[in-house]
Amino acid sequence: MTYSLESIKKMIGIARNYERTLSDMDVNDITMCISNGNRKIGKVMNVSLMPIITCTNCSECKFLCYDIKACLQYPDTVINARMRNTVLLKKDRNEYFNRIENRIARRRKNKYFRWHVAGDIIDIDYFSRMVEVARRHPDFIFWTYTKNYAVVNEYVRTHGNDRLAAIPENLSVMFSEWDGMKMDNPFGFSVFSCKLKNGNKNRTAESFNTMYKCPGNCDICKAAKLGCIGHMNTYCDEH
């Protein structure tokens, strides 16, 4: 579904109203939203940030962002939750990551964590902290999708130009490919692509045959370690 510029402006306007209220609150009074899963991703702990506002490279994909529908339908739930996390991150980055790790430490089963059902990696410090969380919790499997290719590439460059050494095996970083968007991927990160109904300028129809098709529920891939969890090039159909 394609969203209009007016819809996006409406969503951002609501988000900014929440931001003004939350910014006046003490950090301890801001309740963070860490979900235990949903119908699509299954029993996977996850955290989200506000889409578009935290996405530094979304000029080509923002009009098809799947999170806009939920934000506009349930602003008091979805936008509120996204902005609580976003404002907490802005006010106290240490507290943001500490709360995530505290929840991870209490998890006794279904040890999977997805970064950013909505939103994206903010900067290299944020990504570095994601990496360190994964290193400290080797019994967990973490994964994320990003269009902030530059930050991830720079992180690898500052860690000896060696992706396998820089990124722990239990963190799957999927470069999210998008139609018409240049994706610099010199270190060979796995790719997640969307098979658009009107075709994809970046990829031939035949090339999707070499990729794993997302089944639409992360629980299917967890046990078999397929798809994004298994560091495989993956795609989904436009929906």
C-alpha positions, 0 to 999 in steps of 0.5 A: 500500500502506498501512503501519501505525503499528507499521511506521512506528515500526519504521522510525524505531527502526532509523533512530535506532539508525543515527543514534546510531552515526553521530553519534559518527563524524567527518564525514570518516568518514561516507560520503555516498550519492549515487545515479546513478539507479535503475530508475524514475528512470533515469540521474538523479543523486539524493540522499535523506534519511530519510523522515518524520524529515525530512518536516515535513508528512507527517501525511496521507501517511506511511501510504502513503509508498512508501519505507517498503517499501524501508526495511523490506526492506533496512534495512542498505542503504536506511535506512543510506544515508538516515541517513548523508546525514541525519546528515551534513547535521545535523553539517555542512551545508556539507560535505553540499552541497559533496559534492553539488556535487563530484559534479555537477561531475564529471558529464559526461553525463546532467546531471540531478539529483533532490533527495529520492527520499526525504525533503524540504526541511528549512528555508529555508536548505536550499532556498536552497542548492538554488537556489544549486546550480542557479544555479551549474550551469545545464547541469544540470536539477534537480527536486524534490517537496515538501510543505513549501509554507510554506518555498518560499513564504517563500523567494519572498516574501523574493525580491520575490514573483516566482517566476520571478526567485527560482527558476532555470529549471533547477530544477523545484519540484513542489508535491506535492498530497495528499488532504485536505492543504491546499496553499497555492500563491500563486505558481503552482508546478507540482503533482504529484498522486496519483490515489488509487483511492478518489478524491481530495478535493482534485481531481475525477476530470475535473481529472486530464485537464488534467494530464500522466500520469507514465509511471513512468520519468524517462528518457521525459520527459528528452529531450522535457522533459515532466512534472516536468522541463518544469514541467508539472502531473503526476499518477501513479496510486496504486500 
